[in-house]
Amino acid sequence: MTPEQAKWPHQDASALNIFYGDPLGTGGEANPKWEAGNIGYWKPPYPMFYSDGKKSPFTRGLRIHRRCHQAFTDAFTDALQTLGHDYIMANRLDISGGAYNYRVERGGSRLSVHAWGCAIDMDPAHNPFPARWRKGMIDPKFCEILEKHGFTWRGRNADIDPMHFQLANRG
């Protein structure tokens, strides 16, 4: 675990609730008061598009937890400065499946880390779940940059969610 990753909670619900607040509302829905107080629009440092293939830009930004805004800004700005806009576009690092989404894990019954607004999926069409990372999927240089800024990448160590980055630790 890097020093930057140590700043973030473990991904279990109790640790996430302590750090980010409890998003659980009534009837299986998000708590609207929690959502209004904690989830905000984050504007990426370069145009980012929804995973429909660069047809729909995130005009207002992506919705994430306010505690994550600076880490997202720092990581994606570093990616832009290090890799360059043309590289980002050519390697589909400007395509996202979204961030905040109050839902359970795919195939599970626990809330997804996305329900706390501390995760983002990148280029899901080319980085499907469940699949182990292989050449041609998300660029490893980009992954290293995000990890340097505290993100946990779910494609590392033969994990099966290469599109997923979160500001919460595993293990």
MARROVO-830620 format. One record per residue: residue in one letter; residue number from 1; z negated, x, y of N, C-alpha, C, O, CB in turn. Coordinates in Angstrom, 1 decimal. Glycine has a CB too. Example, Ala and Ser with C-alpha at 12.3 -4.5 7.8 and 13.67 -1.06 7.14 Angstrom:
<atoms>
A,1,-7.8,13.2,-5.7,-7.8,12.3,-4.5,-7.8,13.2,-3.3,-8.5,14.2,-3.3,-9.0,11.3,-4.5
S,2,-7.1,12.8,-2.2,-7.1,13.7,-1.1,-7.9,12.9,0.0,-8.0,13.4,1.1,-5.7,14.1,-0.6
</atoms>
This chain:
<atoms>
M,1,0.0,0.8,-1.2,0.0,0.0,0.0,0.0,0.9,1.2,-0.8,1.8,1.4,-1.2,-1.0,0.0
T,2,0.9,0.6,2.2,0.9,1.3,3.4,-0.2,0.9,4.4,-0.7,-0.2,4.2,2.3,1.2,4.1
P,3,-0.5,1.7,5.3,-1.5,1.3,6.3,-1.1,0.0,7.1,-2.0,-0.8,7.4,-1.8,2.4,7.4
E,4,0.2,-0.1,7.3,0.6,-1.4,8.0,0.4,-2.6,7.1,0.1,-3.7,7.5,2.1,-1.2,8.4
Q,5,0.7,-2.4,5.8,0.5,-3.5,4.8,-1.0,-3.9,4.7,-1.3,-5.1,4.5,1.1,-3.2,3.5
A,6,-1.9,-2.9,4.8,-3.3,-3.2,4.7,-3.8,-4.1,5.8,-4.9,-4.7,5.7,-4.1,-1.9,4.8
K,7,-3.1,-4.3,6.9,-3.5,-5.2,8.0,-3.4,-6.7,7.6,-4.0,-7.5,8.2,-2.7,-4.9,9.2
W,8,-2.6,-6.9,6.5,-2.3,-8.3,6.2,-3.1,-8.8,5.0,-3.6,-7.9,4.2,-0.8,-8.5,5.9
P,9,-3.4,-10.1,4.8,-4.2,-10.6,3.7,-3.5,-10.5,2.4,-2.3,-10.3,2.3,-4.7,-12.0,4.0
H,10,-4.3,-10.7,1.3,-3.8,-10.9,0.0,-3.1,-12.2,0.0,-3.4,-13.1,0.8,-4.9,-10.8,-1.1
Q,11,-2.1,-12.4,-0.9,-1.3,-13.6,-0.9,-2.0,-14.8,-1.6,-1.4,-15.9,-1.7,0.0,-13.4,-1.6
D,12,-3.3,-14.7,-2.1,-3.9,-15.9,-2.7,-4.3,-16.8,-1.5,-4.5,-16.4,-0.4,-5.2,-15.4,-3.5
A,13,-4.4,-18.1,-1.9,-4.6,-19.2,-0.9,-5.8,-19.0,-0.1,-5.8,-19.2,1.2,-4.6,-20.5,-1.6
S,14,-6.9,-18.6,-0.7,-8.2,-18.4,0.1,-8.1,-17.3,1.1,-8.5,-17.5,2.3,-9.3,-18.1,-0.8
A,15,-7.5,-16.2,0.8,-7.3,-15.1,1.8,-6.3,-15.5,2.9,-6.5,-15.2,4.0,-6.8,-13.8,1.1
L,16,-5.2,-16.2,2.5,-4.3,-16.7,3.5,-4.9,-17.7,4.4,-4.7,-17.6,5.6,-3.0,-17.3,2.8
N,17,-5.7,-18.6,3.9,-6.4,-19.6,4.7,-7.4,-18.9,5.7,-7.4,-19.4,6.9,-7.2,-20.6,3.9
I,18,-8.1,-17.9,5.3,-9.0,-17.2,6.2,-8.2,-16.5,7.3,-8.6,-16.6,8.5,-9.8,-16.2,5.4
F,19,-7.2,-15.9,7.0,-6.4,-15.1,8.0,-5.5,-16.0,8.8,-5.5,-15.8,10.1,-5.5,-14.1,7.2
Y,20,-4.8,-16.9,8.2,-3.8,-17.7,9.0,-4.2,-19.1,9.3,-3.6,-19.8,10.1,-2.5,-17.8,8.2
G,21,-5.3,-19.5,8.7,-5.7,-20.9,8.8,-5.2,-21.8,7.7,-4.2,-21.3,7.0,-5.3,-21.5,10.2
D,22,-5.8,-22.9,7.4,-5.4,-23.7,6.3,-4.4,-24.8,6.7,-4.6,-25.6,7.5,-6.7,-24.5,5.7
P,23,-3.1,-24.6,6.2,-2.1,-25.5,6.6,-2.1,-26.9,5.9,-1.3,-27.8,6.2,-0.8,-24.9,6.3
L,24,-3.0,-27.1,4.9,-3.0,-28.3,4.1,-3.4,-29.5,4.9,-4.5,-29.5,5.5,-3.9,-28.1,2.9
G,25,-2.6,-30.5,4.9,-2.9,-31.8,5.6,-3.2,-32.8,4.5,-3.7,-32.5,3.5,-1.7,-32.2,6.5
T,26,-2.8,-34.0,4.8,-3.0,-35.1,3.9,-1.7,-35.5,3.2,-0.6,-35.3,3.8,-3.7,-36.3,4.6
G,27,-1.8,-36.1,2.0,-0.7,-36.6,1.3,0.3,-35.6,0.9,1.5,-35.9,0.8,0.0,-37.6,2.2
G,28,-0.1,-34.3,0.7,0.8,-33.3,0.3,1.7,-32.7,1.5,2.6,-32.0,1.2,1.7,-33.7,-0.7
E,29,1.3,-33.1,2.7,2.1,-32.6,3.9,1.3,-31.5,4.6,0.1,-31.4,4.4,2.4,-33.8,4.8
A,30,2.0,-30.8,5.5,1.3,-29.8,6.3,0.4,-30.6,7.3,0.7,-31.7,7.8,2.4,-29.0,7.1
N,31,-0.6,-29.9,7.7,-1.5,-30.4,8.8,-0.8,-30.3,10.1,-0.6,-29.2,10.6,-2.9,-29.7,8.8
P,32,-0.5,-31.4,10.8,0.3,-31.3,12.0,-0.5,-30.6,13.1,0.2,-29.9,13.9,0.6,-32.7,12.5
K,33,-1.8,-30.7,13.1,-2.6,-30.0,14.2,-2.5,-28.5,13.9,-2.3,-27.7,14.8,-4.0,-30.5,14.2
W,34,-2.6,-28.1,12.6,-2.5,-26.6,12.3,-1.1,-26.1,12.6,-1.0,-25.1,13.2,-2.8,-26.4,10.8
E,35,-0.1,-26.9,12.2,1.3,-26.5,12.5,1.5,-26.3,14.0,2.1,-25.3,14.4,2.2,-27.5,11.9
A,36,1.1,-27.3,14.8,1.3,-27.2,16.3,0.6,-26.0,16.9,1.1,-25.4,17.8,0.8,-28.5,16.9
G,37,-0.6,-25.6,16.3,-1.4,-24.5,16.9,-1.0,-23.2,16.4,-1.4,-22.2,17.0,-2.8,-24.8,16.6
N,38,-0.3,-23.1,15.3,0.0,-21.8,14.6,1.4,-21.4,14.4,1.7,-20.2,14.3,-0.7,-21.8,13.3
I,39,2.3,-22.4,14.3,3.7,-22.1,14.1,4.5,-22.2,15.4,4.4,-23.1,16.1,4.3,-23.1,13.0
G,40,5.3,-21.1,15.6,6.1,-21.1,16.8,7.5,-20.5,16.5,7.7,-19.9,15.4,5.4,-20.3,17.9
Y,41,8.4,-20.6,17.4,9.7,-20.1,17.3,9.7,-18.6,17.6,9.1,-18.1,18.6,10.7,-20.8,18.2
W,42,10.3,-17.8,16.7,10.4,-16.4,16.9,11.9,-16.1,17.1,12.7,-16.5,16.3,9.9,-15.5,15.7
K,43,12.3,-15.4,18.2,13.7,-15.1,18.5,14.0,-13.7,18.0,13.4,-12.7,18.5,13.9,-15.2,20.0
P,44,14.8,-13.6,17.0,15.2,-12.2,16.5,15.9,-11.4,17.5,16.4,-12.0,18.5,16.1,-12.3,15.2
P,45,15.8,-10.1,17.4,16.4,-9.2,18.4,18.0,-9.1,18.3,18.6,-8.5,19.1,15.9,-7.8,18.3
Y,46,18.5,-9.8,17.3,20.0,-9.9,17.2,20.3,-11.3,16.6,19.4,-11.9,16.0,20.5,-8.8,16.2
P,47,21.5,-11.8,16.8,21.8,-13.2,16.3,21.6,-13.2,14.8,22.1,-12.4,14.1,23.2,-13.6,16.7
M,48,20.9,-14.3,14.4,20.6,-14.5,13.0,21.2,-15.9,12.6,21.1,-16.8,13.4,19.1,-14.4,12.6
F,49,21.8,-16.0,11.5,22.4,-17.2,11.0,21.7,-17.8,9.8,21.2,-17.0,9.0,23.9,-16.9,10.7
Y,50,21.8,-19.1,9.7,21.3,-19.8,8.5,22.2,-19.4,7.3,23.3,-19.0,7.5,21.2,-21.3,8.7
S,51,21.6,-19.5,6.2,22.3,-19.0,4.9,23.6,-19.8,4.5,24.0,-19.8,3.4,21.4,-19.0,3.8
D,52,24.1,-20.6,5.5,25.4,-21.3,5.2,26.6,-20.4,5.4,27.7,-20.9,5.4,25.5,-22.5,6.1
G,53,26.4,-19.1,5.7,27.5,-18.2,5.8,28.0,-18.0,7.2,29.2,-17.9,7.5,28.7,-18.7,5.0
K,54,27.0,-17.8,8.1,27.3,-17.5,9.5,27.9,-18.6,10.3,28.6,-18.4,11.3,28.1,-16.2,9.6
K,55,27.8,-19.8,9.8,28.3,-21.0,10.6,27.3,-21.6,11.5,27.6,-22.1,12.6,28.8,-22.1,9.6
S,56,26.0,-21.5,11.1,24.9,-22.1,11.9,23.9,-21.1,12.4,23.1,-20.6,11.6,24.2,-23.2,11.1
P,57,24.0,-20.7,13.7,23.0,-19.7,14.1,21.6,-20.4,14.4,21.5,-21.6,14.6,23.5,-19.1,15.4
F,58,20.6,-19.6,14.2,19.2,-20.1,14.6,19.2,-20.0,16.1,18.8,-19.0,16.7,18.1,-19.2,13.9
T,59,19.5,-21.1,16.8,19.6,-21.0,18.3,18.3,-20.9,18.9,18.1,-20.2,19.9,20.3,-22.3,18.8
R,60,17.3,-21.6,18.4,15.9,-21.5,19.0,15.1,-20.4,18.3,14.0,-20.0,18.9,15.2,-22.8,18.8
G,61,15.6,-19.8,17.2,14.8,-18.8,16.5,14.4,-19.4,15.2,14.7,-20.5,14.8,13.7,-18.3,17.3
L,62,13.6,-18.6,14.5,13.0,-19.1,13.2,11.5,-19.4,13.4,10.9,-18.8,14.3,13.1,-17.9,12.1
R,63,11.0,-20.4,12.7,9.6,-20.8,12.9,8.8,-19.9,12.0,9.0,-19.8,10.7,9.5,-22.3,12.5
I,64,7.8,-19.2,12.6,6.9,-18.3,11.8,5.5,-18.5,12.5,5.3,-19.1,13.5,7.3,-16.9,11.9
H,65,4.5,-18.0,11.8,3.1,-18.0,12.3,3.0,-17.1,13.5,3.6,-16.0,13.5,2.1,-17.6,11.2
R,66,2.3,-17.5,14.5,2.2,-16.8,15.7,1.6,-15.4,15.5,1.9,-14.5,16.3,1.3,-17.5,16.8
R,67,0.7,-15.2,14.5,0.1,-13.9,14.2,1.1,-12.9,13.7,0.9,-11.7,13.7,-1.0,-14.1,13.2
C,68,2.3,-13.4,13.3,3.3,-12.6,12.7,4.4,-12.2,13.7,5.3,-11.3,13.4,4.0,-13.3,11.5
H,69,4.4,-12.8,14.9,5.5,-12.6,15.8,5.8,-11.1,16.1,6.9,-10.6,16.1,5.2,-13.3,17.1
Q,70,4.7,-10.4,16.4,4.9,-9.0,16.8,5.4,-8.1,15.7,6.3,-7.3,15.9,3.6,-8.4,17.3
A,71,4.9,-8.3,14.5,5.4,-7.6,13.3,6.8,-7.9,13.0,7.6,-7.0,12.7,4.5,-7.9,12.1
F,72,7.2,-9.2,13.1,8.6,-9.5,12.9,9.5,-8.8,14.0,10.5,-8.3,13.7,8.8,-11.0,13.0
T,73,9.1,-8.9,15.2,9.8,-8.3,16.3,9.9,-6.8,16.1,11.0,-6.2,16.2,9.1,-8.6,17.7
D,74,8.8,-6.1,15.8,8.9,-4.7,15.6,9.8,-4.3,14.5,10.6,-3.4,14.6,7.4,-4.2,15.4
A,75,9.7,-5.0,13.4,10.5,-4.6,12.2,12.0,-4.9,12.4,12.8,-4.0,12.1,10.0,-5.4,11.0
F,76,12.3,-6.0,12.9,13.7,-6.3,13.1,14.3,-5.6,14.2,15.5,-5.3,14.2,13.9,-7.8,13.3
T,77,13.6,-5.2,15.3,14.1,-4.4,16.3,14.3,-3.0,15.8,15.3,-2.3,16.1,13.1,-4.3,17.5
D,78,13.4,-2.5,15.0,13.6,-1.2,14.3,14.8,-1.2,13.5,15.6,-0.2,13.5,12.3,-0.8,13.5
A,79,15.0,-2.2,12.7,16.3,-2.3,11.9,17.5,-2.3,12.8,18.5,-1.6,12.4,16.2,-3.6,11.0
L,80,17.5,-3.0,13.9,18.6,-3.0,14.8,18.9,-1.6,15.4,20.0,-1.1,15.4,18.4,-4.0,15.9
Q,81,17.8,-1.0,15.8,18.0,0.4,16.4,18.3,1.4,15.4,19.1,2.4,15.7,16.7,0.7,17.1
T,82,17.8,1.3,14.2,18.1,2.3,13.2,19.4,2.2,12.5,20.2,3.1,12.3,17.0,2.3,12.1
L,83,19.8,0.9,12.2,21.0,0.7,11.4,22.2,0.3,12.3,23.3,0.6,11.9,20.7,-0.5,10.4
G,84,21.9,-0.3,13.4,23.0,-0.7,14.3,23.5,-2.1,14.0,23.5,-2.6,12.9,24.2,0.3,14.3
H,85,24.0,-2.8,15.0,24.5,-4.2,14.9,25.6,-4.3,13.9,25.6,-5.2,13.1,24.9,-4.7,16.3
D,86,26.6,-3.4,14.0,27.7,-3.5,13.0,27.3,-3.4,11.6,27.8,-4.1,10.7,28.8,-2.4,13.4
Y,87,26.4,-2.5,11.3,25.8,-2.3,10.0,25.1,-3.6,9.5,25.3,-4.0,8.4,24.9,-1.1,9.9
I,88,24.3,-4.1,10.4,23.5,-5.3,10.1,24.5,-6.4,9.7,24.3,-7.1,8.7,22.7,-5.7,11.3
M,89,25.5,-6.6,10.5,26.5,-7.7,10.2,27.3,-7.4,8.9,27.4,-8.4,8.1,27.5,-7.8,11.4
A,90,27.7,-6.2,8.7,28.5,-5.9,7.5,27.7,-6.0,6.2,28.2,-6.3,5.2,29.0,-4.5,7.6
N,91,26.4,-5.9,6.3,25.5,-5.9,5.1,24.7,-7.2,5.0,23.7,-7.3,4.3,24.5,-4.8,5.2
R,92,25.1,-8.2,5.8,24.5,-9.6,5.8,23.0,-9.6,6.1,22.3,-10.4,5.5,24.8,-10.2,4.4
L,93,22.6,-8.7,6.9,21.2,-8.6,7.3,20.9,-9.5,8.5,19.8,-9.5,9.1,20.8,-7.2,7.6
D,94,21.9,-10.3,8.8,21.8,-11.3,9.9,21.8,-12.7,9.3,22.0,-13.7,10.1,22.9,-11.1,10.9
I,95,21.6,-12.9,8.0,21.6,-14.2,7.4,20.3,-14.4,6.7,19.7,-13.5,6.0,22.8,-14.2,6.3
S,96,19.7,-15.6,7.0,18.4,-15.9,6.5,18.4,-17.3,5.9,19.0,-18.2,6.4,17.3,-15.8,7.6
G,97,17.6,-17.4,4.9,17.3,-18.7,4.3,16.2,-19.5,5.0,15.8,-20.6,4.6,17.0,-18.6,2.8
G,98,15.6,-18.8,6.0,14.5,-19.4,6.7,13.2,-18.7,6.5,13.1,-17.7,5.8,14.3,-20.9,6.3
A,99,12.2,-19.2,7.2,10.8,-18.6,7.2,9.8,-19.7,6.9,9.6,-20.0,5.7,10.5,-17.9,8.6
Y,100,9.2,-20.3,7.9,8.2,-21.3,7.7,8.8,-22.5,7.0,9.8,-23.1,7.4,7.5,-21.8,9.0
N,101,8.1,-22.9,5.9,8.5,-24.1,5.1,7.3,-24.5,4.3,6.9,-23.8,3.3,9.8,-23.8,4.2
Y,102,6.7,-25.6,4.6,5.6,-26.1,3.9,6.0,-26.7,2.6,6.6,-27.8,2.5,4.8,-27.2,4.7
R,103,5.8,-25.9,1.5,6.3,-26.3,0.2,5.5,-25.5,-0.9,4.8,-24.5,-0.6,7.8,-26.0,0.0
V,104,5.7,-25.9,-2.1,5.1,-25.2,-3.2,6.1,-24.1,-3.7,7.2,-24.2,-3.4,4.7,-26.1,-4.4
E,105,5.5,-23.1,-4.4,6.4,-22.1,-5.0,7.4,-22.7,-5.9,7.1,-23.7,-6.6,5.5,-21.0,-5.8
R,106,8.6,-22.1,-6.0,9.6,-22.6,-6.9,9.1,-22.5,-8.3,8.6,-21.4,-8.8,10.9,-21.8,-6.7
G,107,9.1,-23.6,-9.0,8.7,-23.6,-10.4,7.2,-23.5,-10.6,6.7,-23.3,-11.7,9.3,-22.4,-11.1
G,108,6.4,-23.7,-9.5,5.0,-23.6,-9.6,4.3,-24.8,-9.0,4.9,-25.8,-8.6,4.5,-22.4,-8.9
S,109,3.0,-24.7,-8.8,2.2,-25.8,-8.2,1.4,-25.3,-7.0,0.8,-26.1,-6.3,1.3,-26.4,-9.3
R,110,1.4,-24.0,-6.8,0.7,-23.4,-5.7,1.6,-23.4,-4.5,2.8,-23.4,-4.6,0.2,-22.0,-6.0
L,111,0.9,-23.5,-3.3,1.7,-23.4,-2.1,2.4,-22.0,-2.0,1.9,-21.0,-2.4,0.8,-23.6,-0.8
S,112,3.7,-22.1,-1.5,4.4,-20.9,-1.3,3.9,-20.1,-0.1,3.3,-20.8,0.8,5.9,-21.2,-1.0
V,113,4.0,-18.8,0.0,3.6,-18.1,1.1,4.3,-18.6,2.4,3.8,-18.4,3.5,3.8,-16.6,0.9
H,114,5.5,-19.1,2.2,6.2,-19.7,3.3,5.5,-20.8,4.0,5.7,-21.1,5.2,7.6,-20.3,2.9
A,115,4.5,-21.5,3.3,3.8,-22.6,3.9,2.8,-22.1,5.0,2.3,-22.9,5.8,3.0,-23.3,2.8
W,116,2.5,-20.8,5.0,1.7,-20.2,6.1,2.5,-19.6,7.2,2.0,-19.1,8.2,0.7,-19.2,5.5
G,117,3.8,-19.6,7.0,4.7,-19.1,8.1,4.7,-17.6,8.2,5.0,-17.1,9.2,4.3,-19.7,9.4
C,118,4.4,-16.9,7.1,4.3,-15.4,7.1,5.4,-14.8,6.2,5.2,-13.6,5.8,2.9,-15.0,6.7
A,119,6.4,-15.5,5.9,7.5,-15.0,5.0,8.9,-15.3,5.5,9.0,-16.3,6.2,7.3,-15.5,3.6
I,120,9.8,-14.6,5.1,11.2,-14.8,5.5,12.1,-14.5,4.3,11.9,-13.5,3.5,11.7,-14.0,6.7
D,121,13.1,-15.3,4.0,14.1,-15.0,3.0,15.4,-14.5,3.7,15.8,-15.1,4.7,14.4,-16.3,2.1
M,122,15.9,-13.5,3.2,17.2,-12.9,3.7,18.3,-13.0,2.7,18.2,-12.6,1.6,16.9,-11.4,4.1
D,123,19.4,-13.5,3.2,20.7,-13.6,2.5,20.5,-14.1,1.1,20.8,-13.4,0.1,21.4,-12.3,2.5
P,124,20.0,-15.3,0.9,19.7,-15.8,-0.4,20.9,-16.0,-1.3,20.8,-15.9,-2.6,19.1,-17.2,-0.3
A,125,22.1,-16.1,-0.8,23.3,-16.3,-1.7,23.6,-15.0,-2.4,24.1,-15.1,-3.6,24.5,-16.6,-0.8
H,126,23.2,-13.8,-1.9,23.5,-12.5,-2.5,22.2,-11.9,-3.1,22.3,-10.8,-3.7,24.1,-11.6,-1.5
N,127,21.1,-12.6,-2.9,19.8,-12.1,-3.4,19.1,-13.2,-4.1,18.0,-13.6,-3.6,19.0,-11.4,-2.2
P,128,19.6,-13.8,-5.1,19.1,-15.0,-5.7,17.7,-14.8,-6.4,17.3,-13.7,-6.8,20.0,-15.6,-6.7
F,129,17.0,-15.9,-6.5,15.8,-16.0,-7.2,16.1,-16.8,-8.5,16.7,-17.9,-8.3,14.6,-16.6,-6.4
P,130,15.7,-16.4,-9.6,15.1,-15.2,-10.0,16.1,-14.1,-10.4,17.0,-14.4,-11.2,14.1,-15.4,-11.1
A,131,16.0,-13.0,-9.8,16.9,-11.9,-10.2,16.3,-10.6,-9.7,15.6,-10.5,-8.7,18.3,-12.0,-9.5
R,132,16.5,-9.5,-10.5,16.0,-8.2,-10.1,17.0,-7.6,-9.2,18.2,-7.8,-9.3,15.7,-7.3,-11.3
W,133,16.5,-6.8,-8.2,17.4,-6.1,-7.3,18.4,-5.2,-8.0,18.0,-4.5,-9.0,16.6,-5.4,-6.2
R,134,19.6,-5.2,-7.6,20.6,-4.2,-8.1,21.6,-3.9,-6.9,21.6,-4.6,-5.9,21.4,-4.8,-9.3
K,135,22.3,-2.9,-7.1,23.3,-2.4,-6.1,24.2,-3.6,-5.7,24.6,-4.4,-6.5,24.1,-1.2,-6.5
G,136,24.4,-3.8,-4.4,25.2,-4.9,-3.9,24.4,-6.0,-3.3,24.9,-6.9,-2.6,26.1,-5.4,-5.0
M,137,23.1,-6.0,-3.6,22.1,-6.9,-3.1,21.6,-6.4,-1.7,22.3,-5.6,-1.1,21.0,-7.2,-4.0
I,138,20.5,-6.9,-1.3,20.0,-6.5,0.1,19.9,-5.0,0.2,19.5,-4.3,-0.7,18.7,-7.2,0.3
D,139,20.2,-4.5,1.4,20.3,-3.1,1.7,18.9,-2.4,1.6,18.0,-2.9,2.3,20.9,-2.8,3.0
P,140,18.7,-1.4,0.7,17.4,-0.8,0.6,16.9,-0.1,1.9,15.7,0.0,2.1,17.5,0.2,-0.5
K,141,17.8,0.3,2.7,17.3,0.9,4.0,16.6,-0.1,4.9,15.6,0.2,5.5,18.5,1.5,4.8
F,142,17.2,-1.3,4.9,16.6,-2.5,5.6,15.2,-2.8,5.0,14.2,-3.0,5.7,17.5,-3.7,5.6
C,143,15.1,-2.8,3.7,13.9,-3.1,3.0,12.8,-2.1,3.4,11.6,-2.5,3.6,14.1,-3.2,1.5
E,144,13.2,-0.8,3.4,12.2,0.2,3.7,11.7,0.1,5.2,10.5,0.3,5.4,12.9,1.6,3.5
I,145,12.6,-0.3,6.1,12.2,-0.5,7.5,11.2,-1.6,7.6,10.1,-1.5,8.2,13.4,-0.8,8.4
L,146,11.4,-2.8,6.9,10.5,-3.9,6.9,9.1,-3.5,6.3,8.1,-3.8,6.8,11.1,-5.1,6.2
E,147,9.2,-2.8,5.2,8.0,-2.3,4.5,7.2,-1.4,5.5,5.9,-1.5,5.5,8.3,-1.6,3.2
K,148,7.8,-0.5,6.2,7.2,0.4,7.1,6.4,-0.4,8.2,5.4,0.1,8.7,8.2,1.3,7.8
H,149,6.8,-1.6,8.5,6.1,-2.5,9.5,5.2,-3.5,8.8,4.7,-4.4,9.5,7.2,-3.2,10.3
G,150,4.8,-3.3,7.5,3.8,-4.1,6.9,4.3,-5.2,6.0,3.5,-5.8,5.3,3.0,-4.7,7.9
F,151,5.6,-5.4,5.9,6.1,-6.4,5.0,6.0,-6.0,3.6,6.2,-4.8,3.2,7.5,-6.8,5.4
T,152,5.7,-6.9,2.7,5.8,-6.7,1.2,7.2,-7.3,0.8,7.5,-8.4,1.1,4.7,-7.4,0.4
W,153,8.0,-6.5,0.2,9.3,-6.9,-0.3,9.2,-7.3,-1.8,8.8,-6.5,-2.6,10.4,-5.7,-0.1
R,154,9.6,-8.5,-2.1,9.5,-9.0,-3.4,10.7,-8.5,-4.3,10.8,-9.1,-5.4,9.5,-10.5,-3.4
G,155,11.4,-7.6,-3.9,12.5,-7.0,-4.7,12.1,-5.6,-5.3,12.8,-5.1,-6.2,13.8,-6.9,-4.0
R,156,11.0,-5.1,-4.8,10.5,-3.8,-5.3,9.8,-3.9,-6.7,9.3,-4.9,-7.0,9.5,-3.2,-4.3
N,157,9.9,-2.8,-7.4,9.2,-2.7,-8.7,9.7,-3.8,-9.7,8.8,-4.4,-10.4,7.7,-2.7,-8.5
A,158,10.9,-4.1,-9.7,11.5,-5.0,-10.7,11.0,-6.4,-10.5,11.1,-7.3,-11.4,11.2,-4.6,-12.1
D,159,10.5,-6.8,-9.3,10.1,-8.1,-9.0,11.4,-9.0,-9.0,12.5,-8.4,-9.0,9.4,-8.2,-7.6
I,160,11.3,-10.3,-9.0,12.5,-11.1,-9.2,12.8,-12.0,-8.0,13.5,-13.0,-8.1,12.3,-12.0,-10.4
D,161,12.4,-11.6,-6.8,12.7,-12.3,-5.6,13.2,-11.4,-4.5,12.5,-11.3,-3.5,11.5,-13.2,-5.1
P,162,14.4,-10.8,-4.6,14.8,-9.7,-3.7,15.1,-10.2,-2.3,15.2,-9.4,-1.4,16.0,-9.1,-4.2
M,163,15.3,-11.5,-2.1,15.5,-12.0,-0.7,14.2,-12.1,0.1,14.3,-12.2,1.3,16.2,-13.4,-0.8
H,164,13.1,-12.1,-0.5,11.8,-12.5,0.1,11.0,-11.3,0.6,10.8,-10.3,0.0,11.0,-13.2,-1.0
F,165,10.6,-11.5,1.9,9.7,-10.5,2.6,8.5,-11.3,3.1,8.7,-12.4,3.6,10.4,-9.7,3.7
Q,166,7.3,-10.7,3.0,6.1,-11.5,3.4,5.1,-10.6,4.1,5.0,-9.4,3.7,5.5,-12.3,2.3
L,167,4.3,-11.1,5.0,3.2,-10.4,5.6,1.9,-10.9,4.9,1.0,-11.5,5.5,3.1,-10.7,7.1
A,168,1.9,-10.6,3.6,0.8,-10.8,2.7,1.0,-9.9,1.5,2.1,-9.7,1.1,0.8,-12.4,2.2
N,169,-0.1,-9.4,1.0,0.0,-8.4,-0.1,-0.1,-9.1,-1.4,-0.7,-10.1,-1.6,-1.1,-7.4,0.1
R,170,0.5,-8.4,-2.4,0.4,-8.8,-3.8,-0.4,-7.8,-4.6,-0.7,-6.7,-4.1,1.8,-8.9,-4.5
G,171,-0.8,-8.2,-5.8,-1.5,-7.3,-6.7,-3.0,-7.1,-6.3,-3.7,-6.3,-7.0,-0.9,-6.0,-6.6
</atoms>
